[in-house]
Amino acid sequence: MSLLNDFQWRYATKKFDISKKVEQSLVDSIVEAARLAPTSSGLQPFKVIVISNQELKDKIMPIAFGQTIVSECSHLLVFAAWNRYTEERIDHIYSITTQERNQPADRYQRYTDMLKDTYLKQTEAENFGHTARQSYIGLSFAMAEAAVLKVDSTPMEGFDNAQLDALLELEAKGLKSVLMLPIGYREENGDWLEKMNKARHPKEEFVLEIK
Ligand SMILES: Cc1cc2nc3c(=O)[nH]c(=O)nc-3n(C[C@H](O)[C@H](O)[C@H](O)COP(=O)(O)O)c2cc1C
């Protein structure tokens, strides 16, 4: 089993078939893949917002500079990262870890003290740089799962983050948008990019081997 055929099949879909909706069980699997993505120290400092409401998708389209995939997709996933680390946020995930792994209450104390010492000293921008990077891992896992399930998707950074944060009231939740992932089904023969070859650096350029 390899994922490579699925990765050849997927592409950044530019036109979704508006008549086709992704079944809830498949949406759940794609979101679950993002939830299972590894993150630095297991902090999982981002959330996925799942939008199926057409009116809301239509409102987001102009915020994404008119990219029609936002309106035409079946579901729009928004990856939003913690605006900053806090003691509570670090303690919360480590209380889950302690419980899930059936560990003594102070098992992770020294480690979480070290995390707090590192992250709480940083600026909010440094924190967000780190939390945002974790959300890219979640996006990658979600995209891979979508490809395996033959659900089309488009990774997106092309939108006005501040405007989206305001519309989704993310500041009150201590979150900032990082990425969007519209999912759906490609419009067969209606998408100029569908039949195009993948353009990537050749392997010899891409890989630097040290033997
Ligand atoms: C982080 C990221 C942001 C992207 N933002 C956009 C976007 O806003 N709109 C868009 O149409 N494509 C966007 N893309 C798609 C890329 O252009 C595309 O993935 C790349 O050209 C490779 O092509 P492929 O995905 O079809 O293999 C983005 C891709 C990534 C990974």
The ligand as a MOL file (V3000), in Angstrom:
LIG
                    3D

  0  0  0     0  0            999 V3000
M  V30 BEGIN CTAB
M  V30 COUNTS 31 33 0 0 0
M  V30 BEGIN ATOM
M  V30 1 C -0.3350 26.3740 1.6280 0
M  V30 2 C -0.9720 26.4160 0.2760 0
M  V30 3 C -1.7230 27.5080 -0.1050 0
M  V30 4 C -2.3820 27.5260 -1.3380 0
M  V30 5 N -3.2570 28.5380 -1.6410 0
M  V30 6 C -4.0230 28.4360 -2.7510 0
M  V30 7 C -5.0870 29.3390 -3.0010 0
M  V30 8 O -5.3550 30.2550 -2.2400 0
M  V30 9 N -5.8310 29.1500 -4.1250 0
M  V30 10 C -5.5850 28.1270 -4.9990 0
M  V30 11 O -6.3040 28.0100 -5.9990 0
M  V30 12 N -4.5890 27.2570 -4.7900 0
M  V30 13 C -3.8230 27.3700 -3.6910 0
M  V30 14 N -2.8370 26.4430 -3.4390 0
M  V30 15 C -2.6310 25.3510 -4.4020 0
M  V30 16 C -1.2230 25.2930 -5.0180 0
M  V30 17 O -1.0740 26.2760 -5.9980 0
M  V30 18 C -1.0300 23.8890 -5.5660 0
M  V30 19 O -1.1810 22.9590 -4.5250 0
M  V30 20 C 0.3330 23.7080 -6.2100 0
M  V30 21 O 0.4520 24.5160 -7.3540 0
M  V30 22 C 0.5960 22.2570 -6.5800 0
M  V30 23 O -0.3970 21.7620 -7.4420 0
M  V30 24 P -1.3480 20.5230 -7.1070 0
M  V30 25 O -1.8660 20.7520 -5.6920 0
M  V30 26 O -2.4480 20.6200 -8.1060 0
M  V30 27 O -0.5540 19.2730 -7.1820 0
M  V30 28 C -2.1720 26.4530 -2.2320 0
M  V30 29 C -1.3760 25.3550 -1.8320 0
M  V30 30 C -0.8150 25.3240 -0.6030 0
M  V30 31 C -0.0380 24.0940 -0.2020 0
M  V30 END ATOM
M  V30 BEGIN BOND
M  V30 1 1 1 2
M  V30 2 1 2 3
M  V30 3 2 2 30
M  V30 4 2 3 4
M  V30 5 1 4 5
M  V30 6 1 4 28
M  V30 7 2 5 6
M  V30 8 1 6 7
M  V30 9 1 6 13
M  V30 10 2 7 8
M  V30 11 1 7 9
M  V30 12 1 9 10
M  V30 13 2 10 11
M  V30 14 1 10 12
M  V30 15 2 12 13
M  V30 16 1 13 14
M  V30 17 1 14 15
M  V30 18 1 14 28
M  V30 19 1 15 16
M  V30 20 1 16 17
M  V30 21 1 16 18
M  V30 22 1 18 19
M  V30 23 1 18 20
M  V30 24 1 20 21
M  V30 25 1 20 22
M  V30 26 1 22 23
M  V30 27 1 23 24
M  V30 28 2 24 25
M  V30 29 1 24 26
M  V30 30 1 24 27
M  V30 31 2 28 29
M  V30 32 1 29 30
M  V30 33 1 30 31
M  V30 END BOND
M  V30 END CTAB
M  END
